Amino acid sequence: MRSKKFTFILLLILSFTQVIAQNDKIYTSNGDVLVGEIKSMQRGVLVYDTDYADSDFQVDWQEIEGLVCTRLLMIYTVDGEKYNGGLAFLPDEPKKVIIQTLDDNITVTMDQIVAIESLEQRIIDRIIISIDAGLSISKANNVRQTSAAAKVSYRGIKWNISANLNNVGTRQDNVEPIKRTDGGLSLVRDIWGNGMIMGGAEFLSNSEQMLDLRSTFRAGLGLYIIRTNHLYMQSGLGLAFSQEKYGGDNPTSQGSFEGLGLFDFNAYDIGDLSFQFKLTTYPSLSDWGRWRIDMDTSLKYDLPLDFYIKLSYVHNFDSDPLVDVAKNDFVFKTSLGWEWD
């Protein structure tokens, strides 16, 4: 009998919790009031769930006048502060909300909030997967170039983890095929204010440069220079270790310690466009005077049904390669992709 009572009480509590979750309110600029469960806000898009639809809804952050939520949220502001609390709307002051924590009530404008995470959000709701592919054919010499890329990212309350893999292959008559494959794993942990701890690994193989494999492991500290719900700009410094293995007639390999400098600019709310520019420098500490520079630029245009078109340019520079190959290598590609989030 006691176990039945306990089960009944537990079901009541769970049902009551679900009702509260579905009572979050979103006030929009056109006067609508949306009722549901606030899941997250990232990169200028608020995601919320309702009990009458199977999939989540998304609202442009600029279209929101205010929010009401009695559940615990993790709220990030433009000055680097992080708050655990609920949200209350000020009807007489559009574009302003009150963050209600256990210790205090803080009034902020909507533009000051750069991210929101539900502390109850499921792991699968924090995962984003994107895949894209491209193909180009030229009649001259029967040139065929194919490209494929995939990326998986996870954003937790403290940790951001992402992994990516890119492949480009070129074939043409009377010429050896060229294959370029790169990938990596990135780990970022938020610390005080706008600071972060960075770590990860990168891998590159390029047959044109006779590079069988370059493995780079790195760690450092980073800082958000700018962080809004439209864009972010961050930089970082650290140390890296690279292990290189070249093939060809005279195979050679070498390990070296390097410095690390990172700059990353990402504008993700330009209508349906998003733009990213990333520059990474590796000044060698073992081979003084040698520099490696990696640049990655992309422009993405969102299409219906989560599809997108993407233009990307990747450039790698090595001031003093271990073997006699070109110092520069670059890839420009267009691709069609799909994103799940």
Buried (B, 14 or more C-beta within 10 A) or exposed (E): EEEEEEEEEEEEEEEEEEEEBBBBBBBBEEEEEBBBBBBBBBBBBBBBBBEEEEEBBEBBBEEBBBBBBBBBBBBBBBEBBBBBBBBBBEEEEBBBBBBBBEEEEBEBEBBBBBBBBBEEBEEEBBBBEBBBBBEEEEEEEEBBBBBBBBBBBBBEEBEBBBBBBBBBBBBBEEEEEBBBBBBBBBBBBBEEEBBBBBBBBBBBBBBEBBBBBBBBBBBBEBBBEEBBBBBBBBBBEBBBBBEBBBBEEEEEEEEBEBBBBBBBBBBBBEEEEBBBBBBBBBBBBEBEEBBBBBBBBBBBBEEEEEEBBBBBBBBBBBEEBBBEBEEEBEBEBEBBBBBEB
